[in-house]
């Protein structure tokens, strides 16, 4: 059974209910990453994960998010998991997620099982694989260098989680966590793959949920959906 680790801030009870509804009935065992909320961070915890004087060292929502993601990687390693689905608590899983995720995992195990791999499963950043590079029946593609997708939905295998935790122990994280993972990829320490088509979108982008700051983003959601349709068309032409 796949382990699902949900990055969740305890005050956001709406999102807890949202995730419980989304994951209900899926053949997955769920664990919520609750430690590391912004208001609970101690200096010892910050220093254990983050490099001093980096942008996210000063406590903010991004600081908490980064530490929770790194805690999720630590969980994968410490519990000896083959890998885990790591979801932020505003993620919206696409229709057919269970089937498509299974197909993606089968390809991962067949083609990339011996490598440290992170897979981006979401399309919130409006970045896609151009149609000219897609192959029928293929789900996984090497991430374009220099491009960053968000971290709302990731699959991280144990080898990649070990690379991340070892690097944090030796050097500390000194980027926002999405950039940090890409930084490790650019250094050749792990493989970063994009799932195409994507399997999820962050609800705080598409207007399904309020933002973590409590703002209702209905207008922003409509604007995002328009941009989504436009970008899909642009990448289809490429």
N, C-alpha and C positions, 0 to 999 in steps of 0.2 A: 504494500500500500504506500502511495506517495505521501510524503510529509509536506504539509503546507505551513509555512511560517508567515504570520501576518504582522506587519509593522503597524502597531496601533498605539495611539496616544489615549490614555484612559479617559480624559475629559470629553472626548468626542464620541458620546454614547450613540449618536445617530449612525455613525460609521460602524460601530460594533454590530448594531442590528443589521445594517446593510450587508456586512460581510457574512454574518450568520445566515442570512437569507440566501446569499449567493452560493455559499459552499454547502448548504443543506442538500443532502442526497448525492453529492459527489463522493466517489470512492477514495477519499483522502482523509488523513488524520491531521487535525489542525492544532497548531500551537500559536498563541499570541505572544509577541515580543512586547512586553509591558514595561520592562525596565528601561531607563534612559529617557523618561519624559523630561522636557525642558526644565520644568520647575523643580525636578528632583536631582538634577545632575550635580555631582560633587566635583571638586577639583581633581581628586584622585582618579575618578572615572574618566574625566576629560583627558587628563594626562596619560592615561593608559591607552587611549585610542588615537588621539590627535596630536599633531606636531605643534609646538608653541609658535605663535606669531603667524600661523596660516589664517586664511580668511574666516574659516568656520570655528576657530579656536574660541572666539568671543561668543558666548552662549546665545543661540538663536534657534528657531525652528529647524534650520538646516543642520545645526550642530546635533540636535537630538535625532534627526532623521539619519544622519551619517552613522552615529553611534549605534542606533538600533539595527541598521543594516549590517554593521560589522559584528554585532552580537548575534545576528542570524547566521552569519558565516561561522562564527565560533560554535554555535549550537550544532551545525552540520558536522563539524570536525569532532567535537566532544562526544556526540552521540553516535559517531561512526556511520552516519547516513550515506547512502550512495549519492544522494543529492537531495535537493528540496526545491519546491516552488515557493518563491518569496514574493509576497503580495503586499503592497501598501493598502491602507484601509479604505481608500476611495476608489479602488479599481472596479471596473465593470467588465465582467467576462462576456465575451461575444457568444452569440448563439452557436451551439454545437461545440462548445469549449471542450467537453470531456472527450469526444471523439477526436477532435483535431489535436488536442494536447497528447493523446495517446499515439497518434501518427507521428507527431514531432519527436516524441521520446523514442519511438522505434527507430527513427532515422538517426537520432543522436547515438543510440547504443550500437547501431550498425556501423556508423561512419566515424564517430568521434569518441568512442568509449575510453580510449587510452590517453586522452588529453585533458588538461584542465580547461573547463569550458564554462562560460557564462552565456546564457541565451536571453536576449531581450524579446519579450512576447507582446509588447504594447506599441501602439501607434500614436500616442499622445503628442509626440514631438513633431508629427506630420512629416516624418522621414520614412521613405519606403525603398524597396529594391526596385530599380527600373525594370520595366517589362522586358527589355532586351536581354537582361541578365537572368531572368527567371527560367526555370526548367519545370516542365510538367511533372507533377508528383513530388517535387522537392520542396521541403519546408525551410531548410536552414541554409543561410548564406553568410559568408564572412562580412563582418561589419566594415563599411568603408572607413578607411583611416581618416582621422580628424573629425569624425561625425559622432555626436553624442545623442543617444536616445535617453529618455527618462527611465527611472527605476521602479515604476509602479508594478511591474510584473516581470519577474526574472526566474529562470531556472538556473541554479548554481550546483554543479556537481562537486563531489567531495574534494577532488584534486584541485579545483579552482578555489574552493573555500580554504584549503590548506595554504595555497599560495598567498591568499589575502591575509589570513591570520598570521602567517609567518612574516609577511612584509610589515604588517601593523606592529608586531612585536619588536621587529628590528628597527623600523624607521618611523613609525606612526603615519597615520593618514594626514595628508596636508592639502586635500582638495575636497570640494563637495563630492558626495559619494559617487554620483554618476560619472563625474570627471575622473575620480580616483580609479574606478574600474577600467575606464578607457586608458588612463595613464599606464596601468599595469599591462594592458593589451599592447599599447604602443612600445613598451619596453620588451615585449616578447615573452612575458612571464605566463600569460594565459591566452586562450583563444576567446574572442568575443564574436558571437553569432547573432544574427537577426532572424527571427521567425517571420516568414512572409508566405501567406498573409498573416497579419498580426492576430492575436487571440484575445486582446483586451485593450481597454481605453480607460484612462483616469476620469472618474465621474466629475471631479472638480474642474476639468477642462471642458467637457462636453455639456455641462449644465445639469447633469443628473443629481449632483450633490453640491452643497455649499462648500466654499473653500475652507481651509483649516483656520482662516481668520474669521469665519462666521459670515462672510459676505455671500449673498445670493448672486449667482453668476449667470442668470438666465440670459441676459443680453450677450454676455461674453460667450455663453454656450452656443447661442445662435451664430455668432460671428465665427466661433471655432468650427462649427459644423459646415459653414460655407467654405472656410479655408480648407477643411478636410476634403470636401468634394473637389475643390479646385486642385489641390495638391495631388490627389489620387489620379486625376485626369492628366496632370503634367507628367507624373511618373509613368503613366500608362503610355504616353507618347514617346518616352525616352527609350 
